[in-house]
C-alpha cells in the first residue's frame, strides 16, 4: 500500500510540473501533497 501511495504522489507531482503550475513560496504542503491527501 505504501508503495502505491508513493507512486501516486510521483504521478501527481509530475503532472503538476508538466502543466506548469507553481506553488506559492510560503506554502507548507505542495499541491501534489494536498491532492494526494484528498485521494487517499
KAJO-V998523 format. One record per pair of residues at least 24 apart in sequence whose ideal C-beta (glycine too) atoms are under 10 Angstrom apart, sorted by the first residue. I is the first residue (numbers start at 1). J is the second residue. D is the distance in Angstrom with one decimal. If there is no record, write none. Layout:
BEGIN
I|J|D + I|J|D
END
This chain:
BEGIN
1|40|9.5 + 4|40|9.4 + 5|36|7.1 + 5|39|9.2 + 5|40|6.1 + 6|36|9.6 + 8|32|9.3 + 8|35|9.0 + 8|36|6.2 + 8|39|6.8 + 8|40|7.7 + 9|33|7.3 + 9|35|8.8 + 9|36|5.1 + 9|39|9.6 + 9|40|9.4 + 10|36|10.0 + 11|36|9.6 + 12|36|5.9 + 12|39|8.1
END
